[in-house]
Amino acid sequence: MDKRQNELLKAIVESYIKTVKPIGSKSLCKKFKCSSATIRNEMAVLENLGYIEKNHISSGRVPSEAGYKYYVENLMKPKELTGEDVLKLQRIFENNNLELKDSINKAVEIISELTNYTSIILGKSSSENTLKQVNIIPLDEHKIVALVCTDKGIIENKQFVLEDNSDISEIVKTSEIINKLLVGTPINEVSERLEFEIKPIISRQIKQYETVYNIFADAFNDFLNKSQNIYFGGKTKIFNNPEYDDALEIKKLASKFEDKEIMQKTLADSNDNDIKVYIGKDNDFDPNVTIIKSKYKLNGEEGTIAVVGPKRMEYDRVVGLLEYLQEVLNEDDRED
């Protein structure tokens, strides 16, 4: 696209983000000092390229999903924080009465207040838990449930279907060995100790030790995947946006927020520290939202901060806020 078409698309996207109203050619004439016919021709080019589309209830145009993507990748610049925004976030990290983890939680709450979107933290909490007990509960001769309990009160269970020749008493005996030797071990160290300490022991005492070992290895790996800590800042903020005036749409999105497995998949860490923008179908969460994610690493703990909003999101503001938060957290990490 030429310069004017780029500027025109930028104006259409930013106007729609702000007003939630379709944009017609007349409203752009004064800004671009062009005739209405010229603007219409340029808008026709943008529409043919798939960057804008006709709104069903008026003659105006709105950004398409492709238009938002082009805007983010080529036209948007992160918005600088106002002095008031900076002050609100600085006060949190300067509060010595708050632990750093609580400061991050408070920070995402403020981001939700400033943007009117939902902010989420996915932090790996496994290192904060130690193994308290493993229990094996037989359901019938072919099924068992393995319960993993931690000192923090987290309990996860995993059901297993046993092979026909499996001996449940051997599985129970292995759980007793684990409870005797591994209780008090940080959860994220259990799998390694299971491999190098427990497996040699059960290989001498348990006939089907490979099968039994795999059951406990799977149970602990499953626990690690499920025990990540999810924290919401402004869980219902997104529903204040006009896209969510439909009760069914609210119910659908709210149910996804409550699904731990969906949230973990959605917020899984990317491979680098760049801020990532997932618009509509690009995210695994919901085709009608945008998710902007940022990784953090602090005192050995890693996690993801995400902001969820409508596709008509104030992209420059959200990216600016996350960039500032990354900068603050990186400074704290260096100091520590």
Buried (B, 14 or more C-beta within 10 A) or exposed (E): BEEBBBBBBBBBBBBBBEEEEBBBBEBBBEEBEBEEEBBBEBBEBBBEBEBBBEBEEEEBBBBBBBBBBBBBEEBBEBBEBEEEBEEBBEEBBEEEEBEBBEBBBBBBBBBBBBBBBBBBBBBBBBEBBBBBBBBBEBEEEEEBBBBBBBBEEBEBBBEBEBEEEBBBEBBBBBBEBBBEBBBEBBBBBBBEBBEEBBBEBBEEEBEBBEBBBEBBBEBBBBBBEBBBBBBBBBBBBBBEBEBBEEEEBBEEBBEBBEEEEBBBEBBEBBEEEEBBBBBBEEBEBBEBBBBBBBBBEBEEBEBBBBBBBBBBBBBBBBBBBBBBBBEBBBEBBEEE
